[in-house]
Amino acid sequence: VVLIVMAVSGGVALGLEVLWTRLLIQSMSSTAYAFAILLATFLVGIALGSNWVKRHVDIWGHLPEKLAFSQVAIAVLTLLGPIVLLKLAPPLLSWIGNAVGIMDLERWNFEIWSIWSAMILLPTAIVFGIMFPIAARLMAKRLSDLGSAIGKLYMANTLGGVFGSFLFGFVLLPILGLHKSMLVTIFVQMLLAVTLALASKSAKSTLVRIAFPVCATIFLVFIVPENPTGALMRSRVSGEILHQVEDYYGNIIVSKERRQSGAYLRLSVNGAPYSDTGPYGLRYMRLQAHIPAILSGRPKKGLVIGLGVGTTAGALAAYPDIKLTVVELSKAVVDVHPYFIFSSKNVLARPNVHVVVDDGRNYLLRNNRERFDVITLEPPPPTHAGMANLYSKDFYKLMKDRLTENGVAAQWIPLHTQSEEETKTLIASFISIFPEASLWLTESAETLLKGTTSKISLPPDYLPSIYSLPEVAGNLAGVGIDETTKLAGTFLMDAKGLRDYVNNAFIMTDDKPIIEYRVPGINDKYQETLKKMLIYRGSLSLVASMLGIPRENIPKIQA
């Protein structure tokens, strides 16, 4: 019985780590630090619990009862954790902030949330640490049995952990959601407590002693006035929530936001706003498609990594004769796309568009015979955990290998999510593979890196022919790019300007993803970064030559 209990407890422990990670990243963002804090808290808690109980385990009586009470304690702490985090953490943050004064609000919130979350998780981890020595003492009746008993416990606990992490991450979360998955862990702990009580030598008395905490916990589950995990997952969304769904990738929310410029829809993933249909988002996401498409010369085959709200895919699909593949990691994002058909021009309903639910990098790796005229991607911010894999030199090498001879690669580079030095690292990593790159300003804090294998020089009649395409011209005009000179006006730097600007900055690789290991924060001085970039802009005749714009129209570009 003890082996079975420890196997199931191992599964619950790893399952809770998965669930707590999902819950905490709603407030702390999906960063390496969120995962590190959670893991460190569990390990420290287990160590503290084991160290404390070792002094008592040999003198305690009724060890099955102690193990049963441990299960009840974990259930109670699991139930109360989200409630405490929801009700007490915000006023505590506010009080501390008012008391000491805050210079960087986002960084401060991240650090305090981290400490507070660790405090909430630590008691649960301590109880998990208490359980193992008790179980070992129950298994090892004699000193000669110790090695065998410990080995069996580790085997059962480890196998349970492997199964539990898979079950909660890939089965229960997508089917039940976070809140109900947490309730599953609570009821499993209750069942384990009752099982241990029944298996003890004094079953009747043990059952009597655990009856009250078990019944009290079950009662609390039903009287909690709201879904605390759901409230926490919605806490960073300011607008009216139209749709919320969970899958293995994260918590997906569609909300209606209202600003002075009007109402628009926003897509949030794991508490972070990923994209929206507002004027700002429409402009830079459409240009994320149009600039590489125009520079590639009437693309026939395109790839968009990251569907988002579909704006980039919709803009690229507007080009005649193109066959477009859209790769999106989350099936839930694809499923909520009907909310965004206005901004995407109902791109997923087009016969020339194929959607693949997959990781973008893995898609390129597996389809090594595919070649594309345009590959454009707009992944989550580079500071998010795992995103360095889409901003590294190694990824750009893969991207280049999947381009046609005259193909164009486009990468989104935000200016406001990281420091200027980190922006230089992102650019340096790109131009290490695409030496003939250029940088374009697609919105006030958004840029686009264009990469090709050779210099581009379009004929004078090419841009007018693009603007003669009704759907393409209308798509561009909708974001204020109704003339060729306005398109040219988004040009920031050519290849030489980029090399001079980054000035031997660090090049990020897969095994050195340094951008992920910074504390999240908004770079509110990004305009200073932009001013420094403009120093390296160079002559506008460069972009005029690239786009085939007559020399007499260069003054209009400057205007």
Phi, psi and omega per residue, in radians:
V1 nan -0.731 -3.130
V2 -1.075 -0.721 3.116
L3 -1.077 -0.766 3.133
I4 -1.100 -0.752 3.134
V5 -1.087 -0.754 -3.122
M6 -1.223 -0.556 3.071
A7 -1.150 -0.823 3.123
V8 -1.149 -0.681 3.119
S9 -1.118 -0.646 3.053
G10 -1.064 -0.712 3.082
G11 -1.132 -0.724 3.121
V12 -1.141 -0.704 -3.125
A13 -1.067 -0.867 3.126
L14 -1.201 -0.609 3.073
G15 -1.101 -0.721 3.101
L16 -1.130 -0.620 3.076
E17 -1.070 -0.734 3.094
V18 -1.080 -0.802 -3.095
L19 -1.177 -0.758 3.132
W20 -1.165 -0.617 3.072
T21 -1.072 -0.823 3.116
R22 -1.021 -0.693 -3.101
L23 -1.255 -0.749 -3.036
L24 -1.252 -0.573 -3.124
I25 -1.229 -0.242 3.038
Q26 -1.138 -0.500 -3.122
S27 -1.841 -0.517 -3.016
M28 -1.799 -0.015 -3.027
S29 1.250 2.782 -3.069
S30 -1.488 1.335 -3.088
T31 -2.019 2.890 3.082
A32 -1.058 -0.528 -3.102
Y33 -1.210 -0.593 3.103
A34 -1.071 -0.776 3.138
F35 -1.214 -0.687 -3.122
A36 -1.144 -0.717 3.138
I37 -1.098 -0.761 -3.131
L38 -1.095 -0.835 -3.117
L39 -1.126 -0.768 -3.137
A40 -1.092 -0.698 3.139
T41 -1.097 -0.795 3.139
F42 -1.098 -0.758 -3.109
L43 -1.170 -0.745 3.106
V44 -1.122 -0.747 3.135
G45 -1.087 -0.772 3.117
I46 -1.071 -0.732 3.127
A47 -1.115 -0.765 -3.131
L48 -1.114 -0.781 -3.131
G49 -1.104 -0.772 3.141
S50 -1.144 -0.723 -3.130
N51 -1.117 -0.660 -3.119
W52 -1.239 -0.769 -2.999
V53 -1.316 -0.336 -3.095
K54 -1.093 -0.428 -3.127
R55 -1.392 -0.242 -3.017
H56 -2.032 -0.391 -2.942
V57 -1.102 -0.556 -3.109
D58 -1.387 -0.274 -3.124
I59 -1.900 -0.178 3.104
W60 -1.276 2.574 2.944
G61 -1.857 3.006 3.096
H62 0.955 0.874 -3.097
L63 -1.082 -0.666 3.067
P64 -1.008 -0.623 3.110
E65 -1.152 -0.709 3.115
K66 -1.108 -0.702 3.120
L67 -1.159 -0.643 3.109
A68 -1.148 -0.748 3.111
F69 -1.133 -0.541 3.069
S70 -1.077 -0.733 3.109
Q71 -1.080 -0.737 3.118
V72 -1.113 -0.725 -3.125
A73 -1.085 -0.723 3.114
I74 -1.097 -0.725 3.128
A75 -1.077 -0.783 -3.130
V76 -1.117 -0.791 -3.127
L77 -1.150 -0.628 3.089
T78 -1.113 -0.701 -3.138
L79 -1.200 -0.734 -3.031
L80 -1.433 -0.442 -3.061
G81 -0.928 -0.976 3.136
P82 -1.080 -0.593 3.139
I83 -1.149 -0.794 3.111
V84 -1.100 -0.749 -3.132
L85 -1.097 -0.637 -3.115
L86 -1.332 -0.742 -2.990
K87 -1.543 -0.637 -3.020
L88 -1.736 -0.573 -3.063
A89 -1.098 -0.841 -3.113
P90 -1.028 -0.854 3.110
P91 -1.124 -0.557 3.099
L92 -1.139 -0.787 3.096
L93 -1.018 -0.791 -3.123
S94 -1.094 -0.752 -3.115
W95 -1.134 -0.788 -3.137
I96 -1.149 -0.722 3.127
G97 -1.067 -0.735 3.114
N98 -1.188 -0.537 -3.079
A99 -1.307 -0.712 -3.032
V100 -1.819 -0.289 -3.098
G101 1.392 2.341 -3.043
I102 -2.103 2.286 3.068
M103 -1.619 -0.791 3.135
D104 -2.014 1.679 -2.994
L105 -1.096 -0.784 -3.074
E106 -1.145 -0.762 3.138
R107 -1.148 -0.698 3.119
W108 -1.076 -0.824 3.131
N109 -1.035 -0.724 3.139
F110 -1.075 -0.797 -3.095
E111 -1.160 -0.767 -3.119
I112 -1.207 -0.718 3.078
W113 -1.039 -0.634 -3.137
S114 -1.110 -0.825 3.140
I115 -1.116 -0.787 -3.101
W116 -1.128 -0.731 3.131
S117 -1.111 -0.696 3.103
A118 -1.075 -0.682 3.132
M119 -1.126 -0.652 -3.138
I120 -1.210 -0.701 -3.079
L121 -1.365 -0.480 -3.008
L122 -1.019 -0.797 3.134
P123 -1.017 -0.713 3.113
T124 -1.094 -0.756 -3.135
A125 -1.136 -0.643 3.111
I126 -1.078 -0.734 3.131
V127 -1.131 -0.695 3.064
F128 -1.055 -0.650 3.108
G129 -1.170 -0.569 3.128
I130 -1.196 -0.566 -3.009
M131 -1.146 -0.714 -2.980
F132 -1.125 -0.849 3.103
P133 -1.057 -0.625 3.091
I134 -1.104 -0.801 3.130
A135 -1.102 -0.680 3.124
A136 -1.107 -0.698 3.139
R137 -1.170 -0.617 3.106
L138 -1.214 -0.606 -3.102
M139 -1.365 -0.667 -3.051
A140 -1.663 1.629 3.140
K141 -1.304 -0.559 3.128
R142 -2.222 2.789 3.139
L143 -1.035 -0.607 -3.134
S144 -1.182 -0.318 3.138
D145 -1.556 -0.096 -2.942
L146 -1.067 -0.873 -3.098
G147 -1.055 -0.810 -3.140
S148 -1.103 -0.725 -3.113
A149 -1.132 -0.799 -3.136
I150 -1.109 -0.722 3.121
G151 -1.066 -0.763 3.117
K152 -1.129 -0.707 3.129
L153 -1.112 -0.787 3.123
Y154 -1.087 -0.732 3.122
M155 -1.050 -0.870 -3.105
A156 -1.108 -0.775 -3.105
N157 -1.151 -0.696 -3.127
T158 -1.215 -0.807 3.114
L159 -1.066 -0.704 3.084
G160 -1.091 -0.698 3.129
G161 -1.107 -0.729 3.114
V162 -1.083 -0.849 -3.126
F163 -1.141 -0.720 -3.110
G164 -1.125 -0.740 3.136
S165 -1.117 -0.679 3.087
F166 -1.177 -0.800 -3.082
L167 -1.074 -0.833 -3.098
F168 -1.278 -0.678 -3.076
G169 -1.293 -0.668 -2.990
F170 -1.953 -0.187 -3.124
V171 -2.063 -1.076 -3.018
L172 -1.214 -0.775 -3.132
L173 -1.036 -0.877 3.116
P174 -1.107 -0.575 -3.069
I175 -1.498 -0.840 -3.023
L176 -1.721 -0.437 -3.028
G177 1.516 3.011 -3.028
L178 -1.159 -0.841 -3.045
H179 -1.091 -0.868 -3.122
K180 -1.183 -0.548 3.075
S181 -1.144 -0.660 3.069
M182 -1.150 -0.659 3.081
L183 -1.107 -0.603 3.081
V184 -1.054 -0.771 3.130
T185 -1.090 -0.659 -3.137
I186 -1.115 -0.821 -3.112
F187 -1.222 -0.560 3.063
V188 -1.126 -0.737 3.113
Q189 -1.110 -0.690 3.093
M190 -1.087 -0.737 3.140
L191 -1.118 -0.701 3.109
L192 -1.125 -0.693 3.124
A193 -1.079 -0.781 3.138
V194 -1.165 -0.692 3.119
T195 -1.055 -0.769 3.123
L196 -1.137 -0.681 3.128
A197 -1.106 -0.742 -3.133
L198 -1.186 -0.532 -3.098
A199 -1.465 -0.184 -3.104
S200 -1.322 2.815 -3.119
K201 -1.156 -0.591 3.102
S202 -1.869 1.129 -3.005
A203 -1.026 -0.776 -3.061
K204 -1.123 -0.830 -3.122
S205 -1.175 -0.653 3.110
T206 -1.132 -0.741 3.107
L207 -1.068 -0.685 3.125
V208 -1.109 -0.729 -3.079
R209 -1.238 -0.587 -3.136
I210 -1.588 -0.119 -3.074
A211 -1.049 -0.781 -3.085
F212 -1.129 -0.906 3.133
P213 -1.092 -0.598 3.118
V214 -1.141 -0.854 -3.139
C215 -1.134 -0.659 3.132
A216 -1.120 -0.713 3.134
T217 -1.135 -0.799 3.121
I218 -1.078 -0.681 3.114
F219 -1.108 -0.728 3.136
L220 -1.088 -0.640 3.135
V221 -0.990 -0.663 -3.047
F222 -1.559 -0.282 -3.118
I223 -1.778 -0.098 3.075
V224 -1.013 2.147 -2.961
P225 -1.219 -0.298 -3.128
E226 -2.605 2.970 3.072
N227 -1.472 1.722 -3.029
P228 -1.158 -0.623 3.126
T229 -1.165 -0.700 3.094
G230 -1.094 -0.709 3.111
A231 -1.124 -0.688 3.101
L232 -1.142 -0.682 -3.125
M233 -1.220 -0.393 3.133
R234 -1.695 -0.010 -2.955
S235 -1.164 -0.453 -3.099
R236 -1.672 0.061 3.126
V237 -1.712 2.112 -3.049
S238 -1.538 -0.430 -3.035
G239 -1.632 -2.966 3.112
E240 -1.354 2.162 -3.114
I241 -1.396 2.088 3.141
L242 -1.637 -0.539 -3.090
H243 -2.757 2.450 3.072
Q244 -2.449 2.309 -3.133
V245 -2.590 2.630 3.098
E246 -2.072 2.495 2.973
D247 -2.434 -2.988 -3.092
Y248 -1.099 -0.421 -3.094
Y249 -1.424 -0.682 -3.113
G250 2.981 -2.924 3.136
N251 -1.688 1.972 -3.037
I252 -1.831 2.192 -3.122
I253 -2.256 2.299 2.968
V254 -1.857 2.172 -3.102
S255 -2.280 2.712 3.076
K256 -1.801 2.033 -3.101
E257 -1.824 2.603 3.124
R258 -2.190 2.249 3.064
R259 -2.295 3.101 -3.141
Q260 -1.076 -0.534 -3.130
S261 -1.351 -0.154 3.118
G262 2.237 -3.044 -3.120
A263 -1.633 2.590 3.075
Y264 -2.666 2.929 -3.118
L265 -1.783 2.540 -3.133
R266 -2.249 2.475 3.036
L267 -1.857 2.098 3.110
S268 -2.031 2.434 3.127
V269 -2.217 2.131 -3.122
N270 0.922 0.755 3.062
G271 1.474 -0.180 -3.095
A272 -1.836 2.318 3.071
P273 -1.214 2.121 -3.092
Y274 -1.669 -0.752 3.124
S275 -2.858 2.878 -3.127
D276 -2.663 3.100 -3.083
T277 -1.850 0.255 3.092
G278 -1.238 2.927 -3.108
P279 -0.977 -0.713 3.139
Y280 -1.071 -0.882 -3.126
G281 -1.140 -0.716 -3.134
L282 -1.038 -0.727 -3.070
R283 -1.133 -0.959 -3.025
Y284 -1.257 -0.506 -3.141
M285 -1.333 -0.569 3.045
R286 -1.198 -0.734 3.125
L287 -1.163 -0.415 3.066
Q288 -1.091 -0.385 3.081
A289 -1.728 -0.787 -2.980
H290 -1.202 -0.721 -3.093
I291 -1.082 -0.907 3.096
P292 -1.158 -0.593 -3.134
A293 -1.123 -0.778 -3.138
I294 -1.134 -0.747 -3.099
L295 -1.253 -0.331 3.128
S296 -1.439 -0.320 3.128
G297 1.407 1.391 3.106
R298 0.930 1.265 -3.066
P299 -1.121 2.492 3.094
K300 -1.795 -0.415 -3.086
K301 -2.482 2.187 -3.077
G302 -2.282 2.731 3.098
L303 -2.351 2.222 3.044
V304 -2.000 2.127 3.085
I305 -1.736 1.951 -3.095
G306 1.781 1.862 -3.133
L307 -1.314 -0.806 -3.074
G308 1.013 -2.259 3.083
V309 -1.588 0.030 3.030
G310 1.535 0.084 -3.074
T311 -1.138 -0.811 -3.135
T312 -1.124 -0.796 3.130
A313 -1.090 -0.706 3.134
G314 -1.117 -0.661 3.126
A315 -1.205 -0.715 -3.125
L316 -1.235 -0.580 -3.141
A317 -1.211 -0.228 -3.128
A318 -1.264 -0.285 -3.098
Y319 -1.347 2.329 -3.071
P320 -1.077 2.490 3.019
D321 1.238 0.070 -3.130
I322 -1.404 2.454 2.961
K323 -1.872 2.089 -2.961
L324 -1.999 2.302 3.015
T325 -1.925 2.272 3.105
V326 -2.013 2.117 -3.139
V327 -1.877 2.134 -3.126
E328 -2.276 2.306 -3.076
L329 -1.221 -0.649 -3.031
S330 -1.797 2.138 3.074
K331 -1.144 -0.542 3.130
A332 -1.100 -0.621 3.094
V333 -1.125 -0.689 3.074
V334 -1.132 -0.725 -3.083
D335 -1.152 -0.546 -3.121
V336 -1.556 0.085 -3.085
H337 -1.047 -0.522 3.109
P338 -0.932 -0.411 3.079
Y339 -1.179 -0.376 -2.986
F340 -2.010 0.342 -3.056
I341 -1.154 -0.385 3.118
F342 -1.177 -0.838 -3.095
S343 -1.310 -0.506 -3.105
S344 -1.603 -0.037 -3.066
K345 1.033 0.613 3.120
N346 0.919 0.855 -2.978
V347 -1.090 -0.594 -3.059
L348 -1.268 -0.242 3.100
A349 -1.550 -0.109 -3.123
R350 -1.259 2.449 -3.138
P351 -1.205 -0.346 -3.119
N352 -1.609 0.172 -3.085
V353 -2.059 2.268 3.119
H354 -2.105 2.244 -3.118
V355 -1.825 2.324 3.104
V356 -2.161 2.204 3.061
V357 -1.562 1.838 -3.032
D358 -2.933 2.932 2.969
D359 -1.353 2.292 -3.033
G360 -1.044 -0.736 -3.127
R361 -1.192 -0.742 3.106
N362 -1.105 -0.595 3.101
Y363 -1.074 -0.778 3.121
L364 -1.139 -0.671 3.140
L365 -1.120 -0.755 -3.074
R366 -1.304 -0.590 -3.089
N367 -1.710 1.181 -3.013
N368 -1.344 -0.120 3.080
R369 -1.698 -0.147 -3.141
E370 -1.309 2.473 3.036
R371 -2.336 2.427 -3.042
F372 -2.181 2.516 3.034
D373 -1.327 -0.545 3.125
V374 -2.402 2.255 2.946
I375 -2.163 2.021 3.126
T376 -2.221 2.445 -3.125
L377 -2.465 2.556 3.096
E378 -2.346 1.295 -3.104
P379 -1.275 3.036 3.008
P380 -1.020 2.912 -3.130
P381 -0.916 2.531 -3.053
P382 -1.104 -0.329 -3.133
T383 -1.362 -0.201 -3.141
H384 -1.295 2.590 -3.074
A385 -1.028 2.282 3.095
G386 1.513 -0.219 -3.053
M387 -1.351 -0.306 3.089
A388 -1.033 -0.401 3.104
N389 -1.150 -0.282 3.086
L390 -1.891 0.184 3.102
Y391 -2.288 0.182 -3.039
S392 -1.662 2.829 3.090
K393 -1.027 -0.672 -3.125
D394 -1.117 -0.686 3.117
F395 -1.175 -0.713 -3.129
Y396 -1.143 -0.557 3.051
K397 -1.111 -0.764 3.083
L398 -1.088 -0.743 -3.137
M399 -1.067 -0.772 -3.137
K400 -1.104 -0.661 -3.134
D401 -1.170 -0.326 -3.119
R402 -1.737 0.138 3.103
L403 -1.632 2.620 2.976
T404 -1.239 3.067 -3.072
E405 -0.979 -0.701 3.137
N406 -1.885 0.393 -3.087
G407 -1.235 2.786 -3.095
V408 -2.200 2.309 3.044
A409 -1.841 2.469 -3.136
A410 -2.318 2.264 3.133
Q411 -2.184 2.331 3.077
W412 -1.357 2.246 3.078
I413 -2.211 1.771 3.059
P414 -1.279 2.647 3.114
L415 -1.753 -0.291 -2.974
H416 -1.752 -0.026 -3.089
T417 -1.757 -0.062 -3.142
Q418 -2.688 2.934 -3.115
S419 -1.252 2.970 3.129
E420 -1.124 -0.682 3.125
E421 -1.086 -0.676 3.114
E422 -1.236 -0.591 3.036
T423 -1.089 -0.701 3.088
K424 -1.086 -0.682 3.096
T425 -1.084 -0.759 3.120
L426 -1.067 -0.737 3.139
I427 -1.214 -0.771 -3.122
A428 -1.057 -0.645 3.130
S429 -1.132 -0.663 -3.133
F430 -1.218 -0.854 -3.045
I431 -1.301 -0.202 3.050
S432 -1.176 -0.410 3.098
I433 -1.834 -0.593 3.134
F434 -2.000 1.414 -3.084
P435 -1.112 -0.423 3.115
E436 -1.667 0.794 -3.095
A437 -1.488 2.909 3.015
S438 -2.552 2.778 -3.096
L439 -2.081 2.388 -3.080
W440 -2.246 2.458 3.132
L441 -1.629 1.947 -3.076
T442 -1.710 -0.328 2.976
E443 -2.787 3.133 -2.995
S444 -1.040 -0.537 3.140
A445 -2.196 0.317 -3.093
E446 -2.203 2.377 3.083
T447 -2.267 2.905 -3.138
L448 -2.307 2.233 3.010
L449 -1.642 2.217 3.093
K450 -1.862 2.259 3.135
G451 -2.177 2.355 3.079
T452 -2.421 2.902 3.117
T453 -1.517 -0.209 3.140
S454 -2.608 2.935 3.120
K455 -1.179 2.608 -3.125
I456 -1.945 2.320 3.043
S457 -2.520 1.824 -3.058
L458 -1.478 2.581 3.101
P459 -1.204 2.717 -3.062
P460 -1.026 -0.500 -3.091
D461 -1.569 0.041 -3.022
Y462 -1.290 -0.897 -3.104
L463 -1.076 -0.764 3.069
P464 -1.001 -0.588 3.125
S465 -1.207 -0.574 3.081
I466 -1.181 -0.755 -3.138
Y467 -1.263 -0.158 3.062
S468 -1.471 -0.156 3.083
L469 -1.415 1.995 -2.981
P470 -0.989 -0.815 -3.077
E471 -1.199 -0.711 3.127
V472 -1.156 -0.811 -3.133
A473 -1.075 -0.738 3.125
G474 -1.146 -0.650 3.116
N475 -1.121 -0.724 3.119
L476 -1.244 -0.752 -3.133
A477 -1.078 -0.549 3.141
G478 -1.115 -0.308 3.097
V479 -2.064 0.416 3.016
G480 1.454 0.174 3.138
I481 -1.878 1.149 -3.063
D482 -1.632 0.045 3.091
E483 -2.384 2.683 -3.127
T484 -1.109 -0.597 -3.127
T485 -1.208 -0.493 3.077
K486 -1.242 -0.616 3.044
L487 -1.113 -0.776 3.119
A488 -1.109 -0.505 -3.132
G489 -1.163 -0.269 3.106
T490 -1.430 -0.113 -3.131
F491 -1.191 2.315 3.132
L492 -1.923 -0.994 -3.061
M493 -2.509 2.539 3.003
D494 -1.623 -3.003 -3.057
A495 -1.057 -0.767 -3.136
K496 -1.134 -0.742 3.118
G497 -1.062 -0.700 3.119
L498 -1.127 -0.758 3.135
R499 -1.106 -0.724 3.126
D500 -1.177 -0.636 -3.098
Y501 -1.211 -0.834 -3.076
V502 -1.264 -0.524 2.990
N503 0.843 1.093 3.090
N504 1.061 0.642 3.084
A505 -1.152 2.817 -3.134
F506 -1.078 2.389 3.103
I507 -1.753 2.129 -3.062
M508 -1.469 2.316 3.090
T509 -2.122 3.029 -3.129
D510 -1.027 -0.659 -3.089
D511 -1.567 0.011 3.050
K512 -2.374 1.167 -3.093
P513 -1.458 1.117 -2.949
I514 -1.101 -0.433 -3.086
I515 -1.122 -0.438 -3.124
E516 -1.305 -0.323 -2.997
Y517 -1.832 0.895 3.022
R518 -2.246 2.591 3.118
V519 -1.236 2.254 -3.104
P520 -1.020 2.521 3.104
G521 -3.042 2.716 3.100
I522 -1.526 2.244 3.061
N523 -1.499 1.585 -3.103
D524 -1.364 0.038 3.090
K525 -1.857 0.430 -3.098
Y526 -1.107 -0.431 3.114
Q527 -1.140 -0.528 3.045
E528 -1.155 -0.682 3.072
T529 -1.052 -0.766 -3.127
L530 -1.108 -0.706 3.115
K531 -1.081 -0.689 3.116
K532 -1.183 -0.627 3.098
M533 -1.104 -0.665 -3.107
L534 -1.116 -0.406 3.091
I535 -1.086 -0.552 -3.082
Y536 -1.724 0.289 -3.045
R537 -1.144 -0.648 -3.138
G538 1.381 -3.005 -3.091
S539 -1.286 2.418 3.100
L540 -1.257 -0.188 3.059
S541 -1.140 -0.401 3.107
L542 -1.118 -0.867 -3.134
V543 -1.240 -0.558 3.086
A544 -1.089 -0.731 3.116
S545 -1.174 -0.694 -3.130
M546 -1.087 -0.738 -3.051
L547 -1.642 -0.012 -3.135
G548 1.248 0.544 3.135
I549 -1.535 2.265 3.139
P550 -0.991 2.576 -3.080
R551 -1.045 -0.581 -3.113
E552 -1.160 -0.288 3.138
N553 -1.642 -0.013 -3.131
I554 -1.051 -0.703 3.090
P555 -1.024 -0.507 3.100
K556 -1.203 -0.531 3.082
I557 -1.118 -0.787 3.137
Q558 -1.109 -0.581 -3.134
A559 -1.231 nan nan
